[in-house]
Structures are given as C-alpha cells and as structure tokens.
Amino acid sequence: MKIISMIPARYGASRFPGKLMKDLNGKSVILRTYEATMATQLFDDVYVVTDSDIIYDEIVKNGGKAIMSLKEHDCGSDRIAEAVENMDIDVVINVQGDEPFTDKESLEKLIKVFKEDDNKEVDLASLMVHINDDDEINNPNTVKVIIDKFDFALYFSRSPIPYPRDKSIDVKYYKHKGVYAFRKQAILDFYRLPMLTLEASEKLEQLRYLEYGKRIKMVETNVQGIEIDTLEDLERARKAWK
C-alpha cells in the first residue's frame, strides 16, 4: 500500500491572511508543519500543494517537495485531488498546513484504519478529540462531529451537536481535527461532485462526502495540538514551541 501525505497551503486565508508564512520560533508555520510531517517517517512521500509562489519557494529552498496548483480551488481536498490524479498511490493523508504540532501517533491511527479495512468499506478516515470546555463546544470556529456506535461520522457542524436539551444525559462532545486520510478514488470522486447545500451552509467540505453517501471513519486521539487560525493561536504556538 503506497501512502503519501499532502499539505494543502493557501496563502490568502480569510481569517488570518499569510498565517502559513508567519514566524514560529525561527521558521515559518508551513515549514514547521512540513518538517513535523516528514519527521513521522510514515509516508512514501510528503508534498506541500499550494497556489502561492511564496509558499512554494519556502518549501523548495529548504529542501522540501512542493506542487503548484494549476487551477483555482475552494478547498484543500480539491487542491489535493488535482495533485494526486495521475499519481500511483493508494491512500493520501491531508495534513493541514496550520498544524505544526502534527504528531506521529495520530497519523499512525489513521493509517491503521486502511491497513485493517480488508473489504474496503472505509472511504476516508479523520481525527477527533474529546472536549468538555463549554466555550469551545459553543465556538463556531471549533467544528464538532457526532458518530454512530461504529465510529462513523453522522454529521459535522459549527454548532454544538448534539443539542443538550436534556442536561441529565452524559453526552460526549468531539472536536473534529482537520486531518483526513482518503482512498485515492474517494478524493477524486469528491473533486468531481458539485457542492450541495449542507456544505455551502456550514462551509465544511467534509459534509460533501456525507451528502453523497461516503463513509467517514472517525478515530479518537488525545493530542489536541494547536491549529493556527488567529494571531492569538500563533502566540500560543510560540509559547508551546519553547
């Protein structure tokens, strides 16, 4: 089984433009993420795929591998699909460019899903973290996921799901970490299918998979990490890196 990692990297992030080139204790955020992914030694290849000459040059000049997107893309999955279309691979893992604390243990869990899926029932796998802080549960920037008894995703939302109408019920809330592992065919299917209303409403690309009947196996991890979406996140990352 040939497994690679792709790190989609857009320079003009809407909430924090240029965040991937911000300094994180001596190196850019995107370079830190690339190096952390390489350091896991789990992949046959690791690439940054980008629409930005600045990010492309940052990776290449530091000895990494980068691919320039040929088309404009609305989401990271589309960017990856274009890049892998003609590659001879089985599984591609999408590591977010703003997650420099990417860890080996969590990625190993995703890879294990596919190595144990002899009947190829899983289209993609992704990570989730148990959360219990009310501010985080209600924060629309924190994407929540609910799962069935077999750990397949039922829905993703920026709202708190499930809604706690009966507060006596001990409900576990899970934060979705935007790290995905795809079978190659699943991501190519995603690329060719039009966006539907749930994805458009929530602005969550993973909903496209659910709307078209794909199965997403969720894997719990205890590693929170720090996703750099704001300047405050960057400051937290700088402190954590020390």
C-alpha positions as CSV (number, residue, x, y, z in Angstrom):
1,M,0.0,0.0,0.0
2,K,1.5,3.3,-1.1
3,I,0.7,6.1,1.3
4,I,1.6,9.8,0.9
5,S,0.9,13.0,2.7
6,M,-0.3,16.2,1.0
7,I,-0.3,19.5,2.9
8,P,-2.6,22.0,1.1
9,A,-1.4,25.5,1.7
10,R,-3.2,28.6,0.6
11,Y,-1.5,32.0,1.3
12,G,-4.7,34.1,1.5
13,A,-6.5,32.5,4.4
14,S,-9.7,34.6,5.1
15,R,-9.4,34.8,8.9
16,F,-5.6,35.2,9.1
17,P,-4.0,36.1,5.8
18,G,-0.5,35.0,5.3
19,K,-0.5,32.9,8.5
20,L,1.4,30.0,7.0
21,M,4.4,32.3,6.4
22,K,4.3,33.7,9.9
23,D,7.4,33.1,12.1
24,L,7.2,30.2,14.6
25,N,10.3,30.5,16.6
26,G,12.8,30.8,13.7
27,K,10.9,29.0,10.9
28,S,7.6,29.6,9.1
29,V,4.5,27.8,10.2
30,I,4.2,25.9,6.9
31,L,7.9,24.8,7.1
32,R,7.4,23.6,10.7
33,T,4.3,21.6,9.6
34,Y,6.2,20.1,6.6
35,E,9.1,19.1,8.8
36,A,6.8,17.6,11.5
37,T,5.1,15.5,8.9
38,M,8.4,14.3,7.4
39,A,9.7,13.5,10.9
40,T,7.0,10.9,11.4
41,Q,8.6,8.7,8.7
42,L,5.2,7.2,7.9
43,F,5.0,8.2,4.3
44,D,6.4,7.3,0.9
45,D,6.4,11.0,0.0
46,V,5.3,14.3,1.5
47,Y,4.3,17.3,-0.6
48,V,3.1,20.8,0.0
49,V,0.5,21.7,-2.6
50,T,-0.2,25.4,-3.0
51,D,-1.4,28.3,-5.1
52,S,1.4,30.6,-3.8
53,D,4.8,31.2,-5.2
54,I,5.9,32.4,-1.8
55,I,4.9,29.1,-0.1
56,Y,6.3,27.0,-2.9
57,D,9.6,28.8,-2.8
58,E,9.7,28.5,1.0
59,I,9.4,24.7,0.9
60,V,11.7,24.1,-2.1
61,K,14.5,26.3,-0.9
62,N,14.5,24.3,2.4
63,G,14.9,21.0,0.5
64,G,11.2,20.0,0.5
65,K,8.8,18.9,-2.2
66,A,6.1,21.3,-3.4
67,I,3.5,21.3,-6.1
68,M,1.9,24.3,-7.7
69,S,-1.9,24.0,-8.3
70,L,-2.9,24.5,-11.9
71,K,-6.4,25.7,-11.1
72,E,-8.2,27.8,-8.5
73,H,-9.7,25.8,-5.7
74,D,-12.2,26.5,-3.0
75,C,-10.9,23.9,-0.5
76,G,-7.9,21.8,0.4
77,S,-9.4,18.5,-0.8
78,D,-9.9,19.9,-4.3
79,R,-6.3,21.1,-4.3
80,I,-5.1,17.6,-3.3
81,A,-7.3,15.8,-5.8
82,E,-5.8,17.7,-8.7
83,A,-2.3,17.0,-7.4
84,V,-2.8,13.2,-7.0
85,E,-5.0,12.5,-10.0
86,N,-2.1,11.0,-12.0
87,M,-0.1,9.6,-9.1
88,D,0.2,5.9,-8.5
89,I,-0.9,5.8,-4.8
90,D,-3.5,4.1,-2.6
91,V,-4.0,6.5,0.3
92,V,-3.3,10.2,0.7
93,I,-3.3,11.9,4.1
94,N,-4.2,15.5,4.2
95,V,-2.3,17.3,6.9
96,Q,-3.4,20.9,7.5
97,G,-0.7,23.5,6.8
98,D,-1.6,25.4,10.0
99,E,-0.9,22.4,12.3
100,P,2.8,22.5,13.1
101,F,2.3,20.2,16.1
102,T,1.3,17.3,13.8
103,D,2.1,14.1,15.7
104,K,3.1,10.5,14.6
105,E,0.7,8.7,16.9
106,S,-2.4,10.2,15.5
107,L,-1.3,9.7,11.9
108,E,-0.5,6.0,12.6
109,K,-4.1,5.5,13.9
110,L,-5.4,6.8,10.5
111,I,-3.1,4.6,8.5
112,K,-4.1,1.6,10.6
113,V,-7.8,2.1,9.6
114,F,-6.9,1.4,6.0
115,K,-4.5,-1.5,6.7
116,E,-7.2,-3.3,8.6
117,D,-10.0,-2.5,6.1
118,D,-9.8,-5.6,4.0
119,N,-13.2,-5.2,2.5
120,K,-12.6,-1.5,1.6
121,E,-15.6,-0.3,3.4
122,V,-14.0,3.0,4.6
123,D,-13.8,5.8,2.0
124,L,-11.9,8.2,4.3
125,A,-10.8,8.5,8.0
126,S,-10.3,11.5,10.2
127,L,-9.4,12.5,13.7
128,M,-11.5,13.8,16.6
129,V,-10.7,14.9,20.2
130,H,-12.9,14.8,23.2
131,I,-13.7,18.3,24.5
132,N,-15.6,19.4,27.6
133,D,-15.0,23.2,27.7
134,D,-18.3,25.0,27.2
135,D,-16.7,27.9,25.3
136,E,-15.0,25.5,22.9
137,I,-18.2,23.5,22.4
138,N,-20.1,26.7,21.5
139,N,-17.4,28.3,19.5
140,P,-18.3,28.2,15.7
141,N,-14.6,28.0,14.8
142,T,-14.5,24.7,16.6
143,V,-16.0,22.0,14.3
144,K,-17.9,19.3,16.2
145,V,-18.7,15.8,15.0
146,I,-21.2,13.2,16.1
147,I,-20.7,9.5,15.4
148,D,-22.6,6.3,15.3
149,K,-21.8,3.2,17.5
150,F,-19.2,2.0,14.9
151,D,-17.4,5.4,15.0
152,F,-18.6,6.5,11.5
153,A,-19.4,10.2,11.3
154,L,-23.1,11.1,11.2
155,Y,-22.7,14.9,10.9
156,F,-20.2,17.8,11.3
157,S,-21.3,21.2,12.5
158,R,-20.0,24.5,13.8
159,S,-23.0,24.4,16.2
160,P,-22.9,22.3,19.4
161,I,-24.1,18.9,18.4
162,P,-25.9,17.1,19.9
163,Y,-28.0,19.9,21.3
164,P,-28.2,19.4,25.1
165,R,-31.9,19.6,25.6
166,D,-31.8,17.1,28.4
167,K,-28.9,18.1,30.5
168,S,-29.1,15.0,32.6
169,I,-27.7,12.9,29.7
170,D,-24.0,12.5,29.8
171,V,-23.1,13.4,26.2
172,K,-19.5,13.4,24.9
173,Y,-18.6,16.2,22.6
174,Y,-15.9,15.7,20.0
175,K,-13.9,18.3,18.1
176,H,-13.0,17.5,14.6
177,K,-9.3,17.8,13.7
178,G,-9.0,18.6,10.0
179,V,-6.6,15.7,9.2
180,Y,-8.0,13.3,6.7
181,A,-6.9,10.1,5.1
182,F,-8.5,9.3,1.7
183,R,-8.6,6.4,-0.6
184,K,-7.5,7.9,-3.9
185,Q,-10.8,7.1,-5.6
186,A,-12.7,8.8,-2.8
187,I,-10.9,12.1,-3.1
188,L,-11.2,12.0,-6.9
189,D,-15.0,11.4,-6.6
190,F,-15.2,14.4,-4.2
191,Y,-13.3,16.6,-6.8
192,R,-15.9,15.8,-9.5
193,L,-19.1,16.2,-7.4
194,P,-20.7,19.6,-7.1
195,M,-21.2,21.3,-3.7
196,L,-24.6,20.7,-2.1
197,T,-26.5,22.8,0.5
198,L,-25.1,21.5,3.8
199,E,-21.5,22.1,2.8
200,A,-22.4,25.5,1.4
201,S,-24.3,26.5,4.6
202,E,-21.7,25.3,7.2
203,K,-18.7,25.9,5.0
204,L,-17.4,22.4,5.9
205,E,-16.1,20.4,3.0
206,Q,-16.4,17.1,4.8
207,L,-20.2,17.4,4.6
208,R,-19.9,16.9,0.8
209,Y,-18.8,13.3,1.5
210,L,-21.7,12.6,3.8
211,E,-24.2,14.2,1.4
212,Y,-23.1,11.8,-1.3
213,G,-23.1,8.8,0.9
214,K,-19.4,8.3,1.6
215,R,-18.4,6.8,4.9
216,I,-16.0,8.6,7.2
217,K,-14.4,6.6,9.9
218,M,-13.6,8.7,12.9
219,V,-10.5,8.0,15.1
220,E,-10.2,9.4,18.6
221,T,-6.9,11.0,19.5
222,N,-5.8,12.6,22.8
223,V,-3.4,15.0,21.1
224,Q,-5.1,18.5,20.9
225,G,-2.3,20.3,19.1
226,I,-2.7,24.0,18.1
227,E,-4.4,25.0,14.9
228,I,-3.2,28.4,13.9
229,D,-6.4,30.3,12.8
230,T,-5.8,33.6,14.6
231,L,-2.9,35.7,15.9
232,E,-3.8,34.5,19.4
233,D,-3.3,30.9,18.2
234,L,0.1,31.9,16.8
235,E,1.2,33.4,20.2
236,R,0.1,30.2,21.9
237,A,2.0,28.1,19.4
238,R,5.2,30.2,20.0
239,K,4.9,29.7,23.8
240,A,4.2,26.0,23.4
241,W,7.2,25.5,21.0
242,K,9.5,26.9,23.6
